[in-house]
């Protein structure tokens, strides 16, 4: 994996007020729209581990996952789109 750090755009998506069934489709749509090196800063009201597993299964080696805050009431994850070597 090649990390791209220059001129990265950081987009924030707060899904706490979304219906649970709408969250993953909205997150994946935003992730797919990112350019290489850009970051989605995800804010959630619970541990998004199932999202991480889905991301690893459906889009392997396309994103990095870096927690900023891990509960108990708010989880913030920085998900960066990377370039595969």
Backbone as a printed PyTorch tensor [residue, N CA C, xyz], in Angstrom:
tensor([[[  0.8300,  -1.1780,   0.0000],
         [  0.0000,   0.0000,   0.0000],
         [  0.8720,   1.2370,   0.0000]],

        [[  0.4670,   2.2190,  -0.7470],
         [  1.1810,   3.4870,  -0.7840],
         [  0.2960,   4.5350,  -0.1160]],

        [[  0.8250,   5.1930,   0.8970],
         [  0.0860,   6.2370,   1.5860],
         [  0.3030,   7.5560,   0.8740]],

        [[ -0.7560,   8.2840,   0.6810],
         [ -0.6890,   9.5710,   0.0050],
         [ -1.0450,  10.6360,   1.0300]],

        [[ -0.1120,  11.5440,   1.2950],
         [ -0.3310,  12.5170,   2.3510],
         [ -0.4680,  13.9540,   1.8430]],

        [[ -0.0740,  14.2310,   0.6200],
         [ -0.0920,  15.6060,   0.1490],
         [ -1.4790,  16.0150,  -0.3290]],

        [[ -1.8760,  17.2080,   0.0540],
         [ -3.1290,  17.7910,  -0.4030],
         [ -4.3560,  16.9050,  -0.1730]],

        [[ -4.3780,  16.1700,   0.9040],
         [ -5.5230,  15.3120,   1.2070],
         [ -6.7110,  16.1680,   1.6450]],

        [[ -7.8630,  15.8450,   1.1110],
         [ -9.1030,  16.4740,   1.5390],
         [ -9.7010,  15.6250,   2.6510]],

        [[-10.1500,  16.2740,   3.7120],
         [-10.7920,  15.5560,   4.8150],
         [-12.2700,  15.9260,   4.8120]],

        [[-13.1050,  14.9150,   4.6570],
         [-14.5540,  15.1080,   4.6490],
         [-15.1100,  14.4490,   5.9070]],

        [[-16.0110,  15.1060,   6.6030],
         [-16.6110,  14.5470,   7.8100],
         [-18.0280,  14.0770,   7.5130]],

        [[-18.3270,  12.8700,   7.9910],
         [-19.6720,  12.3110,   7.8560],
         [-20.1280,  11.8490,   9.2350]],

        [[-21.1490,  12.5020,   9.7620],
         [-21.7180,  12.1580,  11.0640],
         [-22.9890,  11.3450,  10.8100]],

        [[-22.9600,  10.0680,  11.1610],
         [-24.0990,   9.1850,  10.8830],
         [-24.9750,   8.9500,  12.1090]],

        [[-24.7210,   9.6370,  13.1890],
         [-25.4560,   9.3890,  14.4340],
         [-26.9600,   9.6150,  14.3160]],

        [[-27.3820,  10.5250,  13.4610],
         [-28.8140,  10.8030,  13.3250],
         [-29.4620,  10.0790,  12.1510]],

        [[-28.7150,   9.2220,  11.4840],
         [-29.2580,   8.4650,  10.3530],
         [-29.9030,   7.1750,  10.8540]],

        [[-30.8700,   6.6710,  10.0940],
         [-31.4520,   5.3690,  10.3990],
         [-30.3660,   4.3120,  10.2180]],

        [[-30.2840,   3.3190,  11.1060],
         [-29.2320,   2.3050,  11.0010],
         [-29.1380,   1.6460,   9.6220]],

        [[-30.2560,   1.3660,   8.9800],
         [-30.2200,   0.6800,   7.6820],
         [-29.6590,   1.5760,   6.5720]],

        [[-29.6160,   2.8770,   6.7990],
         [-29.1120,   3.8170,   5.7990],
         [-27.6230,   4.1160,   5.9610]],

        [[-27.0630,   3.7540,   7.0950],
         [-25.6920,   4.1620,   7.4000],
         [-24.6520,   3.5630,   6.4640]],

        [[-24.5820,   2.2320,   6.3610],
         [-23.5380,   1.6130,   5.5450],
         [-23.6130,   2.0350,   4.0830]],

        [[-24.8120,   2.0350,   3.4650],
         [-24.8550,   2.5110,   2.0700],
         [-24.3560,   3.9510,   1.9140]],

        [[-24.6950,   4.8260,   2.8450],
         [-24.2500,   6.2220,   2.7700],
         [-22.7370,   6.3180,   2.9430]],

        [[-22.1970,   5.5490,   3.8760],
         [-20.7520,   5.5760,   4.1240],
         [-19.9990,   5.0520,   2.9050]],

        [[-20.4530,   3.9210,   2.3510],
         [-19.7630,   3.3540,   1.1930],
         [-19.8510,   4.2800,  -0.0170]],

        [[-20.9680,   4.9670,  -0.1930],
         [-21.0870,   5.9210,  -1.3000],
         [-20.0690,   7.0430,  -1.1460]],

        [[-19.8990,   7.5330,   0.0770],
         [-18.9230,   8.6030,   0.3290],
         [-17.5000,   8.0900,   0.1380]],

        [[-17.2230,   6.8690,   0.6310],
         [-15.8820,   6.3010,   0.4710],
         [-15.5390,   6.0870,  -0.9970]],

        [[-16.4800,   5.5820,  -1.7610],
         [-16.2350,   5.3280,  -3.1840],
         [-15.9900,   6.6240,  -3.9520]],

        [[-16.5320,   7.7340,  -3.4690],
         [-16.3650,   9.0170,  -4.1450],
         [-15.0410,   9.7060,  -3.8020]],

        [[-14.3280,   9.2050,  -2.7930],
         [-13.0510,   9.8080,  -2.4200],
         [-12.0100,   9.6080,  -3.5070]],

        [[-11.1380,  10.5990,  -3.6430],
         [ -9.9660,  10.4470,  -4.5000],
         [ -8.8500,   9.8310,  -3.6530]],

        [[ -7.8640,   9.2590,  -4.3160],
         [ -6.7550,   8.6620,  -3.5840],
         [ -6.1090,   9.7050,  -2.6840]],

        [[ -5.8870,   9.3320,  -1.4400],
         [ -5.2910,  10.2170,  -0.4580],
         [ -6.3070,  10.9630,   0.3890]],

        [[ -7.5360,  11.0730,  -0.0940],
         [ -8.5600,  11.7800,   0.6760],
         [ -9.0220,  10.9520,   1.8670]],

        [[ -9.5850,  11.6400,   2.8420],
         [ -9.9620,  11.0230,   4.1150],
         [-11.4360,  11.2820,   4.4070]],

        [[-12.1130,  10.2330,   4.8420],
         [-13.4580,  10.3720,   5.3870],
         [-13.3310,  10.2480,   6.8950]],

        [[-13.7530,  11.2840,   7.5940],
         [-13.7440,  11.2850,   9.0590],
         [-15.1640,  10.9180,   9.4910]],

        [[-15.3190,   9.6880,   9.9380],
         [-16.6220,   9.1300,  10.2740],
         [-16.9090,   9.3240,  11.7610]],

        [[-18.0940,   9.8390,  12.0690],
         [-18.5290,  10.0010,  13.4610],
         [-19.7420,   9.1050,  13.6580]],

        [[-19.6550,   8.2340,  14.6650],
         [-20.7010,   7.2370,  14.9100],
         [-21.0170,   7.1800,  16.4020]],

        [[-22.1800,   6.6020,  16.7350],
         [-22.5920,   6.4940,  18.1340],
         [-22.3050,   5.1280,  18.7450]],

        [[-21.6440,   4.2630,  17.9820],
         [-21.2450,   2.9530,  18.4990],
         [-19.9870,   2.4980,  17.7660]],

        [[-19.3610,   1.4770,  18.2630],
         [-18.1410,   0.9470,  17.6570],
         [-18.4490,   0.4740,  16.2390]],

        [[-17.7980,   1.0400,  15.2210],
         [-18.0980,   0.6620,  13.8410],
         [-17.3220,  -0.5650,  13.3530]],

        [[-17.0080,  -1.4930,  14.2540],
         [-16.2650,  -2.6940,  13.8580],
         [-16.9340,  -3.4530,  12.7130]],

        [[-18.2750,  -3.6400,  12.6980],
         [-18.8880,  -4.3320,  11.5580],
         [-18.6330,  -3.6260,  10.2250]],

        [[-18.5890,  -2.3040,  10.2400],
         [-18.2790,  -1.5470,   9.0300],
         [-16.8560,  -1.8540,   8.5800]],

        [[-15.9440,  -1.8990,   9.5280],
         [-14.5410,  -2.2010,   9.1770],
         [-14.4320,  -3.5800,   8.5400]],

        [[-15.1150,  -4.5730,   9.1010],
         [-15.0700,  -5.9230,   8.5260],
         [-15.6610,  -5.9350,   7.1190]],

        [[-16.7500,  -5.2070,   6.9200],
         [-17.3640,  -5.1350,   5.5930],
         [-16.4220,  -4.4440,   4.6040]],

        [[-15.7730,  -3.3830,   5.0590],
         [-14.8330,  -2.6600,   4.2140],
         [-13.6580,  -3.5540,   3.8140]],

        [[-13.1290,  -4.3010,   4.7630],
         [-12.0200,  -5.2110,   4.4680],
         [-12.4330,  -6.3060,   3.4900]],

        [[-13.6680,  -6.7830,   3.6040],
         [-14.1490,  -7.8600,   2.7380],
         [-14.4700,  -7.3590,   1.3300]],

        [[-15.0900,  -6.1940,   1.2370],
         [-15.5770,  -5.7110,  -0.0570],
         [-14.5950,  -4.8000,  -0.7950]],

        [[-13.6990,  -4.1570,  -0.0520],
         [-12.7390,  -3.2450,  -0.6790],
         [-11.3620,  -3.4480,  -0.0400]],

        [[-10.8160,  -4.6530,  -0.1760],
         [ -9.5350,  -4.9410,   0.4840],
         [ -8.4060,  -4.0460,  -0.0350]],

        [[ -7.5710,  -3.6170,   0.8710],
         [ -6.3690,  -2.8220,   0.5630],
         [ -6.6590,  -1.4800,  -0.1060]],

        [[ -7.8760,  -0.9900,   0.0070],
         [ -8.2060,   0.2990,  -0.6090],
         [ -8.2320,   1.4390,   0.4010]],

        [[ -8.3100,   1.1010,   1.6940],
         [ -8.4660,   2.1320,   2.7130],
         [ -7.6380,   1.7990,   3.9490]],

        [[ -7.1960,   2.8520,   4.6460],
         [ -6.6180,   2.6730,   5.9750],
         [ -7.6800,   3.0850,   6.9880]],

        [[ -7.5340,   2.6090,   8.2040],
         [ -8.5210,   2.8080,   9.2700],
         [ -7.7610,   3.2760,  10.5020]],

        [[ -8.0020,   4.5220,  10.9210],
         [ -7.2900,   5.0630,  12.0760],
         [ -8.2830,   5.6780,  13.0560]],

        [[ -8.4840,   5.0280,  14.2210],
         [ -9.3900,   5.5970,  15.2220],
         [ -8.8270,   6.8850,  15.8270]],

        [[ -9.6770,   7.8860,  15.9550],
         [ -9.3440,   9.1280,  16.6580],
         [ -9.9110,   9.0900,  18.0660]],

        [[-11.1290,   8.5630,  18.1860],
         [-11.8160,   8.4730,  19.4790],
         [-12.6110,   7.1750,  19.4880]],

        [[-12.5320,   6.4470,  20.5990],
         [-13.1970,   5.1520,  20.6810],
         [-14.1040,   5.0730,  21.8980]],

        [[-15.2450,   5.7560,  21.8100],
         [-16.2890,   5.6590,  22.8050],
         [-16.0110,   6.4230,  24.0750]],

        [[-16.8880,   6.2680,  25.0410],
         [-18.0120,   5.3390,  25.0670],
         [-19.2640,   5.8410,  24.3550]],

        [[-19.3620,   7.1550,  24.1060],
         [-20.5730,   7.6790,  23.4730],
         [-20.3630,   8.1010,  22.0230]],

        [[-19.1140,   8.2650,  21.6360],
         [-18.8070,   8.7390,  20.2860],
         [-17.5470,   8.0450,  19.7860]],

        [[-17.6220,   7.5520,  18.5460],
         [-16.4700,   6.9440,  17.8820],
         [-16.1570,   7.7870,  16.6640]],

        [[-14.8800,   8.1420,  16.5030],
         [-14.4490,   8.8990,  15.3360],
         [-13.3250,   8.1160,  14.6660]],

        [[-13.5160,   7.8240,  13.3870],
         [-12.5590,   7.0280,  12.6260],
         [-12.1490,   7.8110,  11.3900]],

        [[-10.8400,   7.8340,  11.1210],
         [-10.3180,   8.4330,   9.8840],
         [-10.0510,   7.3060,   8.9010]],

        [[-10.7770,   7.3290,   7.7960],
         [-10.6530,   6.2930,   6.7830],
         [-10.0610,   6.9680,   5.5430]],

        [[ -8.8480,   6.5430,   5.1690],
         [ -8.1600,   7.1680,   4.0470],
         [ -8.1050,   6.2290,   2.8590]],

        [[ -8.4320,   6.7560,   1.6920],
         [ -8.3300,   5.9790,   0.4620],
         [ -6.8770,   5.9590,   0.0420]],

        [[ -6.3390,   4.7830,  -0.1840],
         [ -4.9230,   4.6280,  -0.5250],
         [ -4.7720,   4.0280,  -1.9100]],

        [[ -3.5740,   4.1330,  -2.4190],
         [ -3.2320,   3.5890,  -3.7170],
         [ -2.5570,   2.2400,  -3.5140]],

        [[ -3.0360,   1.2130,  -4.1660],
         [ -2.3890,  -0.0900,  -4.0990],
         [ -1.1440,  -0.0660,  -4.9660]],

        [[ -0.1180,  -0.7470,  -4.4790],
         [  1.1240,  -0.8060,  -5.2540],
         [  1.0350,  -1.8730,  -6.3100]]])
